[in-house]
């Protein structure tokens, strides 16, 4: 239940030709307190509710609990969410032994593309594809919960 990931900006669209899947995600937040965010998500044809704890000092690790719910339940919960529903496409790309999740944002976050890679430990090595840009792990403004409140277009 501890999520370990690193986050990067994406500097080109080359990842699209390498993607094994592309899924639309719509998500909102019932709570954006950094100590405990509560997210509601519709990913493709499945709903989820997720609770995340506060990140460690480096921003790479934090508690995460997720439960699958019906799309109807997720749609109902999205109506209760704080202002700022996120809409994005997620691409999954296998690079070496890792899967990168690349999120291409729309709406008020159009122009922002972020890649995440989950790791087994904070110091695990991984192959970096040529489209991977600057690392933004631990930079709070790139958290989805913050993008819902302070969109990329306002930067």
C-alpha positions as protocol buffer text, in pm:
chain_id: "A"
residue {
  index: 1
  type: UNK
  ca { x: 0 y: 0 z: 0 }
}
residue {
  index: 2
  type: UNK
  ca { x: 301 y: 228 z: -26 }
}
residue {
  index: 3
  type: UNK
  ca { x: 330 y: 387 z: -368 }
}
residue {
  index: 4
  type: UNK
  ca { x: 685 y: 466 z: -485 }
}
residue {
  index: 5
  type: UNK
  ca { x: 704 y: 668 z: -805 }
}
residue {
  index: 6
  type: UNK
  ca { x: 903 y: 932 z: -987 }
}
residue {
  index: 7
  type: UNK
  ca { x: 744 y: 1198 z: -1204 }
}
residue {
  index: 8
  type: UNK
  ca { x: 880 y: 1376 z: -1513 }
}
residue {
  index: 9
  type: UNK
  ca { x: 770 y: 1631 z: -1769 }
}
residue {
  index: 10
  type: UNK
  ca { x: 751 y: 1495 z: -2123 }
}
residue {
  index: 11
  type: UNK
  ca { x: 942 y: 1679 z: -2394 }
}
residue {
  index: 12
  type: UNK
  ca { x: 804 y: 1522 z: -2715 }
}
residue {
  index: 13
  type: UNK
  ca { x: 513 y: 1316 z: -2848 }
}
residue {
  index: 14
  type: UNK
  ca { x: 740 y: 1018 z: -2931 }
}
residue {
  index: 15
  type: UNK
  ca { x: 581 y: 819 z: -2645 }
}
residue {
  index: 16
  type: UNK
  ca { x: 255 y: 791 z: -2843 }
}
residue {
  index: 17
  type: UNK
  ca { x: 403 y: 557 z: -3103 }
}
residue {
  index: 18
  type: UNK
  ca { x: 545 y: 336 z: -2825 }
}
residue {
  index: 19
  type: UNK
  ca { x: 222 y: 314 z: -2622 }
}
residue {
  index: 20
  type: UNK
  ca { x: 60 y: -25 z: -2562 }
}
residue {
  index: 21
  type: UNK
  ca { x: -265 y: 139 z: -2449 }
}
residue {
  index: 22
  type: UNK
  ca { x: -449 y: 471 z: -2434 }
}
residue {
  index: 23
  type: UNK
  ca { x: -733 y: 530 z: -2186 }
}
residue {
  index: 24
  type: UNK
  ca { x: -943 y: 834 z: -2104 }
}
residue {
  index: 25
  type: UNK
  ca { x: -950 y: 931 z: -1737 }
}
residue {
  index: 26
  type: UNK
  ca { x: -1187 y: 1176 z: -1570 }
}
residue {
  index: 27
  type: UNK
  ca { x: -1118 y: 1244 z: -1205 }
}
residue {
  index: 28
  type: UNK
  ca { x: -1206 y: 1474 z: -922 }
}
residue {
  index: 29
  type: UNK
  ca { x: -1117 y: 1515 z: -557 }
}
residue {
  index: 30
  type: UNK
  ca { x: -1346 y: 1488 z: -257 }
}
residue {
  index: 31
  type: UNK
  ca { x: -1057 y: 1616 z: -44 }
}
residue {
  index: 32
  type: UNK
  ca { x: -729 y: 1781 z: -149 }
}
residue {
  index: 33
  type: UNK
  ca { x: -569 y: 1817 z: 193 }
}
residue {
  index: 34
  type: UNK
  ca { x: -203 y: 1716 z: 135 }
}
residue {
  index: 35
  type: UNK
  ca { x: -215 y: 1487 z: 439 }
}
residue {
  index: 36
  type: UNK
  ca { x: -498 y: 1281 z: 287 }
}
residue {
  index: 37
  type: UNK
  ca { x: -632 y: 1328 z: -61 }
}
residue {
  index: 38
  type: UNK
  ca { x: -945 y: 1141 z: -166 }
}
residue {
  index: 39
  type: UNK
  ca { x: -981 y: 1093 z: -541 }
}
residue {
  index: 40
  type: UNK
  ca { x: -1271 y: 967 z: -752 }
}
residue {
  index: 41
  type: UNK
  ca { x: -1180 y: 842 z: -1099 }
}
residue {
  index: 42
  type: UNK
  ca { x: -1340 y: 693 z: -1406 }
}
residue {
  index: 43
  type: UNK
  ca { x: -1074 y: 514 z: -1607 }
}
residue {
  index: 44
  type: UNK
  ca { x: -1218 y: 373 z: -1926 }
}
residue {
  index: 45
  type: UNK
  ca { x: -1524 y: 177 z: -1814 }
}
residue {
  index: 46
  type: UNK
  ca { x: -1426 y: 134 z: -1448 }
}
residue {
  index: 47
  type: UNK
  ca { x: -1466 y: 358 z: -1142 }
}
residue {
  index: 48
  type: UNK
  ca { x: -1224 y: 395 z: -852 }
}
residue {
  index: 49
  type: UNK
  ca { x: -1201 y: 570 z: -518 }
}
residue {
  index: 50
  type: UNK
  ca { x: -850 y: 630 z: -389 }
}
residue {
  index: 51
  type: UNK
  ca { x: -706 y: 766 z: -64 }
}
residue {
  index: 52
  type: UNK
  ca { x: -347 y: 891 z: -64 }
}
residue {
  index: 53
  type: UNK
  ca { x: -143 y: 996 z: 236 }
}
residue {
  index: 54
  type: UNK
  ca { x: 120 y: 1266 z: 266 }
}
residue {
  index: 55
  type: UNK
  ca { x: 436 y: 1219 z: 60 }
}
residue {
  index: 56
  type: UNK
  ca { x: 773 y: 1161 z: 223 }
}
residue {
  index: 57
  type: UNK
  ca { x: 1038 y: 1437 z: 213 }
}
residue {
  index: 58
  type: UNK
  ca { x: 1161 y: 1346 z: -138 }
}
residue {
  index: 59
  type: UNK
  ca { x: 808 y: 1315 z: -275 }
}
residue {
  index: 60
  type: UNK
  ca { x: 869 y: 962 z: -405 }
}
residue {
  index: 61
  type: UNK
  ca { x: 667 y: 756 z: -153 }
}
residue {
  index: 62
  type: UNK
  ca { x: 328 y: 776 z: 11 }
}
residue {
  index: 63
  type: UNK
  ca { x: 46 y: 559 z: 136 }
}
residue {
  index: 64
  type: UNK
  ca { x: -214 y: 470 z: -127 }
}
residue {
  index: 65
  type: UNK
  ca { x: -538 y: 273 z: -93 }
}
residue {
  index: 66
  type: UNK
  ca { x: -766 y: 216 z: -392 }
}
residue {
  index: 67
  type: UNK
  ca { x: -1096 y: 37 z: -439 }
}
residue {
  index: 68
  type: UNK
  ca { x: -1284 y: -35 z: -760 }
}
residue {
  index: 69
  type: UNK
  ca { x: -1640 y: 102 z: -769 }
}
residue {
  index: 70
  type: UNK
  ca { x: -1904 y: 111 z: -1041 }
}
residue {
  index: 71
  type: UNK
  ca { x: -1902 y: 388 z: -1300 }
}
residue {
  index: 72
  type: UNK
  ca { x: -2245 y: 494 z: -1174 }
}
residue {
  index: 73
  type: UNK
  ca { x: -2108 y: 532 z: -819 }
}
residue {
  index: 74
  type: UNK
  ca { x: -1806 y: 724 z: -952 }
}
residue {
  index: 75
  type: UNK
  ca { x: -2030 y: 957 z: -1159 }
}
residue {
  index: 76
  type: UNK
  ca { x: -2239 y: 1029 z: -848 }
}
residue {
  index: 77
  type: UNK
  ca { x: -1929 y: 1099 z: -639 }
}
residue {
  index: 78
  type: UNK
  ca { x: -1778 y: 1325 z: -908 }
}
residue {
  index: 79
  type: UNK
  ca { x: -2079 y: 1555 z: -857 }
}
residue {
  index: 80
  type: UNK
  ca { x: -1969 y: 1601 z: -493 }
}
residue {
  index: 81
  type: UNK
  ca { x: -1605 y: 1676 z: -575 }
}
residue {
  index: 82
  type: UNK
  ca { x: -1425 y: 2002 z: -521 }
}
residue {
  index: 83
  type: UNK
  ca { x: -1407 y: 2238 z: -819 }
}
residue {
  index: 84
  type: UNK
  ca { x: -1164 y: 2134 z: -1094 }
}
residue {
  index: 85
  type: UNK
  ca { x: -1242 y: 1800 z: -1258 }
}
residue {
  index: 86
  type: UNK
  ca { x: -941 y: 1668 z: -1453 }
}
residue {
  index: 87
  type: UNK
  ca { x: -971 y: 1517 z: -1799 }
}
residue {
  index: 88
  type: UNK
  ca { x: -677 y: 1338 z: -1957 }
}
residue {
  index: 89
  type: UNK
  ca { x: -558 y: 1050 z: -2169 }
}
residue {
  index: 90
  type: UNK
  ca { x: -323 y: 800 z: -2009 }
}
residue {
  index: 91
  type: UNK
  ca { x: -77 y: 615 z: -2227 }
}
residue {
  index: 92
  type: UNK
  ca { x: 107 y: 308 z: -2095 }
}
residue {
  index: 93
  type: UNK
  ca { x: 454 y: 248 z: -2235 }
}
residue {
  index: 94
  type: UNK
  ca { x: 683 y: -42 z: -2146 }
}
residue {
  index: 95
  type: UNK
  ca { x: 1048 y: 60 z: -2125 }
}
residue {
  index: 96
  type: UNK
  ca { x: 1280 y: -217 z: -2010 }
}
residue {
  index: 97
  type: UNK
  ca { x: 1134 y: -368 z: -1692 }
}
residue {
  index: 98
  type: UNK
  ca { x: 909 y: -71 z: -1614 }
}
residue {
  index: 99
  type: UNK
  ca { x: 577 y: 70 z: -1727 }
}
residue {
  index: 100
  type: UNK
  ca { x: 561 y: 446 z: -1773 }
}
residue {
  index: 101
  type: UNK
  ca { x: 221 y: 609 z: -1741 }
}
residue {
  index: 102
  type: UNK
  ca { x: 206 y: 926 z: -1950 }
}
residue {
  index: 103
  type: UNK
  ca { x: -83 y: 1164 z: -1884 }
}
residue {
  index: 104
  type: UNK
  ca { x: -178 y: 1412 z: -2156 }
}
residue {
  index: 105
  type: UNK
  ca { x: -407 y: 1670 z: -1995 }
}
residue {
  index: 106
  type: UNK
  ca { x: -697 y: 1862 z: -2149 }
}
residue {
  index: 107
  type: UNK
  ca { x: -922 y: 2151 z: -2046 }
}
residue {
  index: 108
  type: UNK
  ca { x: -745 y: 2405 z: -1826 }
}
residue {
  index: 109
  type: UNK
  ca { x: -437 y: 2179 z: -1815 }
}
residue {
  index: 110
  type: UNK
  ca { x: -398 y: 2150 z: -2194 }
}
residue {
  index: 111
  type: UNK
  ca { x: -31 y: 2156 z: -2290 }
}
residue {
  index: 112
  type: UNK
  ca { x: 84 y: 1965 z: -1983 }
}
residue {
  index: 113
  type: UNK
  ca { x: 210 y: 1610 z: -2026 }
}
residue {
  index: 114
  type: UNK
  ca { x: 356 y: 1419 z: -1731 }
}
residue {
  index: 115
  type: UNK
  ca { x: 515 y: 1073 z: -1711 }
}
residue {
  index: 116
  type: UNK
  ca { x: 526 y: 860 z: -1396 }
}
residue {
  index: 117
  type: UNK
  ca { x: 713 y: 539 z: -1330 }
}
residue {
  index: 118
  type: UNK
  ca { x: 641 y: 319 z: -1029 }
}
residue {
  index: 119
  type: UNK
  ca { x: 939 y: 162 z: -855 }
}
residue {
  index: 120
  type: UNK
  ca { x: 1001 y: -115 z: -602 }
}
residue {
  index: 121
  type: UNK
  ca { x: 1225 y: 116 z: -396 }
}
residue {
  index: 122
  type: UNK
  ca { x: 1330 y: 481 z: -406 }
}
residue {
  index: 123
  type: UNK
  ca { x: 1676 y: 404 z: -546 }
}
residue {
  index: 124
  type: UNK
  ca { x: 1576 y: 154 z: -814 }
}
residue {
  index: 125
  type: UNK
  ca { x: 1744 y: 217 z: -1148 }
}
residue {
  index: 126
  type: UNK
  ca { x: 1533 y: 239 z: -1465 }
}
residue {
  index: 127
  type: UNK
  ca { x: 1587 y: 310 z: -1832 }
}
residue {
  index: 128
  type: UNK
  ca { x: 1495 y: 667 z: -1931 }
}
residue {
  index: 129
  type: UNK
  ca { x: 1335 y: 703 z: -2274 }
}
residue {
  index: 130
  type: UNK
  ca { x: 1439 y: 991 z: -2503 }
}
residue {
  index: 131
  type: UNK
  ca { x: 1104 y: 1169 z: -2458 }
}
residue {
  index: 132
  type: UNK
  ca { x: 1147 y: 1198 z: -2080 }
}
residue {
  index: 133
  type: UNK
  ca { x: 1216 y: 1555 z: -1969 }
}
residue {
  index: 134
  type: UNK
  ca { x: 1288 y: 1732 z: -1643 }
}
residue {
  index: 135
  type: UNK
  ca { x: 1212 y: 1544 z: -1321 }
}
residue {
  index: 136
  type: UNK
  ca { x: 935 y: 1701 z: -1111 }
}
residue {
  index: 137
  type: UNK
  ca { x: 906 y: 1436 z: -837 }
}
residue {
  index: 138
  type: UNK
  ca { x: 795 y: 1604 z: -515 }
}
residue {
  index: 139
  type: UNK
  ca { x: 697 y: 1933 z: -683 }
}
residue {
  index: 140
  type: UNK
  ca { x: 352 y: 1978 z: -537 }
}
residue {
  index: 141
  type: UNK
  ca { x: 217 y: 2191 z: -824 }
}
residue {
  index: 142
  type: UNK
  ca { x: 235 y: 1880 z: -1049 }
}
residue {
  index: 143
  type: UNK
  ca { x: 19 y: 1666 z: -819 }
}
residue {
  index: 144
  type: UNK
  ca { x: -321 y: 1598 z: -977 }
}
residue {
  index: 145
  type: UNK
  ca { x: -490 y: 1728 z: -663 }
}
residue {
  index: 146
  type: UNK
  ca { x: -315 y: 2063 z: -713 }
}
residue {
  index: 147
  type: UNK
  ca { x: -373 y: 2074 z: -1090 }
}
residue {
  index: 148
  type: UNK
  ca { x: -745 y: 2052 z: -1014 }
}
residue {
  index: 149
  type: UNK
  ca { x: -720 y: 2373 z: -805 }
}
residue {
  index: 150
  type: UNK
  ca { x: -441 y: 2562 z: -983 }
}
residue {
  index: 151
  type: UNK
  ca { x: -454 y: 2463 z: -1349 }
}
residue {
  index: 152
  type: UNK
  ca { x: -157 y: 2475 z: -1585 }
}
residue {
  index: 153
  type: UNK
  ca { x: -318 y: 2755 z: -1790 }
}
residue {
  index: 154
  type: UNK
  ca { x: -295 y: 2986 z: -1484 }
}
residue {
  index: 155
  type: UNK
  ca { x: 81 y: 2942 z: -1438 }
}
